[in-house]
Amino acid sequence: MPPRISAPALVACALCLALSAPQGAPQSKQKTEERRKGARPELESRSPETQPQEKKGFTIGVNVDLVVLYTAVHDKAGKFVGGLKKENFKVFEDSVAQTIASFSQEDVPLSMGILIDVSGSMRNKIEMVTKSALAFIKASNPEDQVFLVAFNDQVDLLEDYTNDIDTITDSLDNIIVTGGTALYDAIYLGVQKAQKGTKPKKAIVVITDGEDRDSYYKLDELLAKVQESDVAVYCIGFMNAAPEKGLFGRFSKSAPEKAREALAKISEETGAKAFFPQKTTEMGTIVSEIAHELRNQYGIGFVSSNTAKDGSWRRVKVTLEGANAPQYHVRARTGYFAPKLP
């Protein structure tokens, strides 16, 4: 006969099993899941907005049926290359050569957003960041429209579209640093806000120091958003160093590595650039470079030879021709979604 187990022993075993069982998802994961179940985050405008005109055709820019690619060209030292002509450029859509219909190199006014991470980990960086943001705005076209966003685990519109430096300065001076990081939400809403601007070119500059932890939107949703928009997304990321990896860790990516790749991918898709400074003192040089690039891009327009209104993703590539072409690097958005008939 098998030995009998007393009732108190059974109760003790059951209690041990209950205590050793997993106690649910980590707090950060639970918080993210709760946000996904809630309402989508929004930026509440503090002033009436001018509604953008209805877009038609292949518009990426301001002209109906004209795909406009704002393109930057740099040499091997990273310096902007000016003075290029229309004949120096070639445009391909899905590997098919396109005819360039318009070409310019002008200082075109921007509808622009500055997005600043104000999570708790930014406390030691925020003074230099706000000073650099102000210097960036002062170096921009005086006709630019600028809005200011602060984000931690929430996204807040600090200042609506304005070109009043004093108003922006007041908002920057009153930033409070606390909370988590809803980075993807901030970029998603910043792109959405920039699209409503009335200026021909649109861009946002994102300054952060950490990986996303609290967003409603996922990375693939954010990438889809930036691909369908005409907003250049410049990212400045003060990322933590990747941890040392053991023998079996070499085949997996750390959180800082994934965060860095995400920011680089977001910027690349929009024809912009991601920067990863080691020190806050590098901020001045970076914002100066971004401001100079935005004021000196080439505007290249074409009407697609593919007339199908099928809503498909069209991959676009801009190349250079000429003796010095191999020495230069061209940066433009990687594609666009064709219009789709109802």
Phi, psi and omega in degrees: 000131180294149180297144180274143178253129184290157179300316178301324179293321178297318179297318180297318179298315181298321180295319178297318180296320181295319182289330182276347181290153178302139184265020179104179183290155174305156185301319182295322179292320178298319181298317179297318180296323178296320179294323180296329181280341183275192181286151177296140179290149180221155171262118180273119181290141179261001177210156181299138179257148172280121182291132180293152177293150180298130180275143180227162173060216186267023192304120161231091188135228187234351186256135182298133179064008180249122174275116182252120179250115175276119194239135177250140178235128181231153174274184184294338178274359179087008181272141181295138180256114179257176174080008178283154183251168180304320183290349177281347186250146171232139179239133179236137174242118185050044177072006178258127181296139180245156177270124179286121184263334180215151182207136179201159168226091185229157175277087185273131179301150185246148158261115195224144177240141172251119184246117186244126175289120179243029176291166186303327183288351180271003188304319183277355183248343194297326181296313178294323180296314181293322177296318180293321178299319179293319178296323178297315180296319180294332180275355182274174178298130180301340180271359179296146169262131184233136170238156187236128181236136171246141180219140166230247172276358172232164179242124187234130175278104181284322182215128179281177183312126179200162168235021179270106183299321181297320179296316179295319179300317179300317180294319179295324181290339185255017179291136177248129185260118179186162170091191184266209187221104173259066187296312183295322177299317182298315180293317180302310182289328177294318176297316179301317180291317180298325180297335180277354180293158185261357180276156185298316180261153183220137181205157169227151175240122184250128179239119185213168178228014182204170178282158181293138179227338193231017188276150170286316183278145176266166184300317181295326176292321178294317179297321177297322180295314182289330179292324183275351182263174175244034184254124175281131183245106176266128182245134174240110187242118173271079187274146174293149178295145178292138180291157175296139183251141175280189183301317184269352180273354183291341184263002178237156182257140179282168179301315177299323178294318179295321180295318179297315179297323180296313179296318179297320180294316180301313181294317182301316182299333184261003181080012179258202184216146175254140180240143181228077181290152176270334183228152178293338180293345177280349185302318183302314180295321183293311182293329176294320178295317180295315180299318180295318180297315183297334181269357186227025180280159173268134175261112183244121183242143176212154173259121187302138175284346176268104186271002182293129176266071189247001179070015184281158175280126180251118179280130184240142177221134177249129179235168179244150174236152180128170185298324184266000185306318181296342181272352186250153177244129182254135179230122177211166179299154190272351179168190180200163176266128176294155176292159180231129180291145179301000000 
